[in-house]
């Protein structure tokens, strides 16, 4: 490997140090993404009250639904890039990156058009409160129109992460976070553009981040040992596209099924009134914050596991999973204690509405379950994703995203009469599914048989 290479080799060296160093910028990147999503809600909430919070919450749910292809296939691409590197096949990276990028851009255009056509029907199916319907439609419409930028950033950052570079995606998302904050204040507070203004600020920020990240990758192809040709983007490599689709489809289904089930759960939650709908948005933001470390460790672990499985360094895989468990569970424990002791202070960041805060106090035990589930899920998702096993990914998608998440939510919410708290509880318990599936997968030893 060239002394100037930006590619990181995780098949040797100190595992805890590598994991922390690689995951730290990923954590900061995830934190900034959550922050600028929270900024939307905080600014809109202070300007428009719980109606504005509900609009951003519901509109964000609808927009996130359309990102499932980007998330699933970008994660698959990251794993395959890591496996190419672990198997010493870096000469194949250029063709794969060209094929993956152009394929996902086409997907983004199609889904953007689809979303704009059917947005009203989707919002109606979600039982969007009448008071926040117009705001939710404005928010989701603008995000759908800028979907290609969201996909573009996911593509480029996945490429860099697959090569072991988590520092530069953090730099570019930092630019987006600062820009989003400034534009939020201008569009919402001064120009009175409401929820639509918050969405416009987010799209412009994401577009800027994507363009900076793409420019950086193109200008540093030598350091990343990449050969990029225009023909790689216009003439897809069928074999590589097949590998991407084979692995990316279950990952996309997993992401989509979780999003769809959450929309289903939230549609019932929204039916319990504007205060419950508003708190649902707040609860989602708090959950995102709690999952920051787990998500970073999952992403870092997937790349490290992918490289080591391809290099047949199975002992290192075990150590990687052990390190992941220690870190994620420790963080989940600290956050659980904090929110248990100070629920009003945490939820009060978003609103001072007494009805909304009362819901929050009763929600705390469910939040703790979500924190623990997120920690355990990160460990086994790193193994499942890093192995590239599409069958296990598909099983996780169906059970976690549809069968258990919807089934348990209906059981507790309607069957046992727990109403919105029951739907939240079912969603939290379903979050443990990847851990149990991953544990069985690890014990079986089949992950050692995966090949690029």
N, C-alpha and C positions, 0 to 999 in steps of 0.2 A: 504494500500500500504506500502511495506517495506520501512524503513527509508533509506536503502541503494539503493533503486530502482533508476535506471537511466531514467525510464519512466516519462514523464512530463504530468501532468494533467491540461488541459486548460479549464476545465468546471467550474473553479472558480478562483478568483484572479483578479488582475489589467490587463485589456485587452491591453491598449496601451503599458504597460511595457512588458507584455508577447510577444506581437507581435514584438516589436523592438528587444528584447533579442533573440527571436527565429530566426528572419529574418536577424539579423546582420551577423552571420556566413554564412548564405546562400548567402547574398550579396557578402561577401568576397570570398566565393567559386566560385560564378558565375564570379566575377571580375577576379579571377586568371585563370579560364578557358578561358575567353575572352583574357586575357593577353597572355597566352601561345599560343593561336591561332593567336593573333596579332604579336607575336614574329616571328612566321613562316613567316608571310607576310612581316614584316619590314626587317628581315634579308634577305629573298629571294629577296625582292624588291631592296634592296641596292646592292645585289650581282648580280642579273640577270635582274633588271629593270622591266618594265611593262609586259614583257613576263612572268617573274617569278611570278609577282603578279597575272596575269590572270590564270596561271597554278594552283597556290594554291587556288585561288578563285573557279575555276570550279571544280577542283579535290575535294575540300572540300564540294561543293554542292552535288556532286555525293555520297560521303561517308556519308554525313548527311542524305541522303535519306534512307539509310539502317538502320538508328538508330531509325526509327519511331516506331518499335515494342517495343524496349527498353524503349523509352520515354513514350509511351502511357501506356504500362502495368506496368511499374515501378510507374508511377503516380497513376494508379488505385490501385496498391498494397499499396502505401503509404496511400491512402484514406481509404482502407479497414482495414488496421492495426489501423489507428486512430479511426475508427468506432468500431472495436473490443474493443479497450481500453475504449472509451466513454461508450460502452454498458456493461462494466465490464466482458468481455469475454477473458481475457488475456490467459486463458488456451488453446485457439485455435490458438494462434500465431505461435507456432512451426510447426504445420502441414501446416499452410498456407504458411509460409516462405519457407519450403521445397518444396512444390508444385510449388510455383511461381518461385523460383530460377532455378530448374531443367527444367521447361517448357521454360523459357527465354533463357537458355543456348542452348537448342536444336534449338530454333528459330535463335539464333546468328550463329550457325554452318551452318544452311541451307541458311541463307541470305548471309553469307560470300561466300559460294560456288556459289550461284546465281550471286552475284555481280562480282566475278572474271571471270565468264564465259561471261557475257554480258556487261562488262565495255566499250569495244570499241564502241558498238552500242549505249550505253547511251551517251557517249561523243559526238558521231556524231549527235545524235538527239538534243543535246544541242547547236549545231552550235559552238563548241569549235574552236576558231581561230587556224589556221594551225600552227602558230608560237609557240603556247603553248600546242599543243595537246600531245606531248610526255611527257612533264612535268606533265600535268594534269593526264595522264594515270598512270604515276609512283606514283604520290601522292595518287590517289584513290586506286590503287592496294594494296599498303602497308597498308593503313587504313582498307581496306576490309579484308585483311589477319589477322589483329589484332582486328577484330570486337568483338570477344568474351570477350576481356578485357574491351572494352567500355561498353558492356552489363553488365559485371560483376560488374563494379563500379556503374552503375546505379541501379542495384539490391540492393547491400549492402547499398548504401547511401539512397535509398528510404526506406529501412527497418528502418534505424536509424532515418530518418526524420519523419516517421510515428509514431515513439515512442517519438518524441519531442526532439531528439538529433540532433542539427545542428552543434555543435562544432567539433565533431570528423571528420565528412566528410570534414570540412574545413581544418583541420590539414593534412589530407591525400592528399587533392588536392594541398595543399601548397608544399608538397614534390614533387608532379608531376610537378608543375610550375617551381620550381628551377631546377629540373633535365632537363626539356624540354629546358630551356634557355641554359644550359651548353651544352647539346647535339646538339642543333641547331647550336651553334657557331662551334662546332667540325665538324659536318657532312656537313654543308653548306659552312661555311667560310673557313675552313682549308682543308677538304677532297673533296671539290667541288662536292658534291653529289646532288646538285640542289634541286628541289622540292621534290624528293624522299627522300632526307636526312631529310628534314623538317618533312615529314610524319613519317619516322622511329623514329625520336626523340619524336614525339607525342605519337606513339604507345607504345614505351618503357616506357615513363613516365606514361601513363594511366595504363599499366600493373602493374607497381610498386605501384601506388595508390590503385588499386583494391586489390592486394594481402595484402597490409598493412591493409586496411579497413576490409577485410574478416577475417584476423587473429584477429584483435581487437574484432570483434563481437563474434567470436567463444570463445575467452578467457574470455569474460565478459557476458556469457549467464545468470549467476546468477543475476547480477545487472539489466539486462533487463528482468528478470523473464521469461526466455526462456528455453524450453526443446527441444533440437534438437537431433534427432535420424537419423541414416543413412536411415532408412526405409521411413522417411518423404520425402526424396529426390528421392528415387527410386520407391516408390509406391504413385502416386499422389492421393490426396483426390479429388474425382470427384465433390463433392458438392462445395468445395472451388475453384477448377479449373473452374467450371461453373460460379461462382460469378466473378472470375477474368476475364474470357473471356467476360462475359456479360458487365462488366464495361470497361475493357481494350480495347476491340475491337473498340468502337467508339472513345475512347481517342487516340488509335493508328491511326485510320483512320483520325482523326482531325490533328494529327501531320504529317501523311503521305501526306494528301491532301494539307496541307499548303506547305510542301516541294516540292511536285510534281508541284503545281501551281507556286511556286517560280522558279523551274527548267524551267517550260514553259516560264515564264516571262523572266528569264535570258537567255534562248535560243534565244529569239527575241532581247534582249539587246546586246548579244554577236555578233549578226549579223551586228551591227552598227559600228564595228571596234574594234581594240585592245585598244584604249584609253578608249572607253566606257566600254569595258569588264573589264579593269583594275579598273576603278572607281567603277564599280558594286561591286567588291570585297571590296574596301575601304568603300563604303556606307554600305555594310552589316556589317562590323566591327563596324562602328560608331553606327549603329542601335543596335547592340548587347550591346554596352556600355550603350546606353541610356536606354535599357530595364533591366539593372542589378537590379535596385531597384524594378521595377515592377515584374520581375521574382521571386525575393526573397520573396516579399510580397505575390505573388500568391501562391508559395509553402507553406509558413508559414500559410497563410490564409486558404488554403485547409485542412491542418491538424487540425487547430483550429476549423474551421467550421464543419469538419467531426466529431470530438469528441463531439461538442456541439449539433449537430443535433441528434446524437445517444443517447445523454443524455437528449434530449428534452429541452435544454436550448436555446429556440428560441430568447429570448431577447438579449442574448450575441452574437448571430449570427449577429443581426442587428448592434450592436456596433462594432463588428469586421469589417464589411463591411464599416462602416463610417470611422473608423481609416485608413483602407486601402486606401480609396479615398483621404483623406486629405494628406497622406504621398506621394502617387504616383503622384498626380497632382502637388504638390509643387515641387517635384524633376523634373518632366517633364518641368515645367515652367522655372526653373533655367537653365536647359540644353538648352532649346530652345533659350533663350536670349543669352547665350554664343556662340552657333554656328551661330546665326544670326549676331553677332558682329564680330566674328573672324573665318570665314569659311576657309580662306587660311591657317591660323595657325593650325587649326584642321586637315584638309586634307593633309597639308604639312608634317605632321608627317610620312606619308607613302610614299610620292613621291614628287619630285621637278619638275616633268614633267608639262610644262605649259598647254598642251592640256588637261591633266587629271584634273588639278586644275580649269581650266575654266569651265569644266562640273560641278565641285563641287559647284561653286558659284551659279549656276542656280538651283542646287538641294536643296538648303537650305530650301525653303518653304515646300517642300515635306517632308524633314526630320522633321520639326516641327510637321506636321500632324502625322507622325509615332510616335513621342514621346508622343503626347497626346493620340493617339489610344492605345499605349502600356500601359499607366497609367490606362485608363478606362477598358481595357481588363482584367488587372490583378484583379480588384475588382470583376467583375462578374464571371471570371473563377474560383476564389476561392469558390464562391457559387455553381457554376455548378459542379465543380469537387468534392468539399467537400460533396455535397448532394448525390453523387453516382448515379445521374439520367442519365442512359445511353441513353435515348431517346433525352434529351436536348443536350447531348454531340454529338450525331449522327447528329442532325439538325445543330448544330454549325459547325461540320466538313464539311458537304456538302455545306452549304451556304458560310462559311468563306473560306474554303480551295479550293473549286472548282468553284461554280457558280459565286460568286461576285468577287473573286480575279482574275480569268481568264476573266470573262465577262467585268469587269470594265477596266482591263488592255487593252483588245482588243478595247474597246470603245474609250478610250482616245489615245492609242498608234497608232492604225490603223484608226479607224473610224473618229476621229477628227484630225488626222495627227500630233499628238504631238511627235511621234517617241518614243525614249527611255524614255523621260521625262513622256510621257503618260503612259507607262507601270509602271513606278515607282509610279505615282500618283494613278493609279488604285489599285496597291498593298497596298498603304498607306490607301486609303479610305476603302478597304475591311477589314482592321484591326479593324475597329469599330464594326464589326458584332457581336462578342461575347458580347459586352457591351449591345447592343440593345436586343439581345436574353435573356441575363441574367437579364436585367431590367424587361422584361415582365415576366420571370420566378419568379422573386422575388415578383412582385406585385400580381401574381396569388396565392401565398401562397402554391403551390404544393410542394415546397421544404421541408415543415414541415411534409409531409406524407412519406418521405423516411425512409425505414427501412433497417437494416443490413441484 
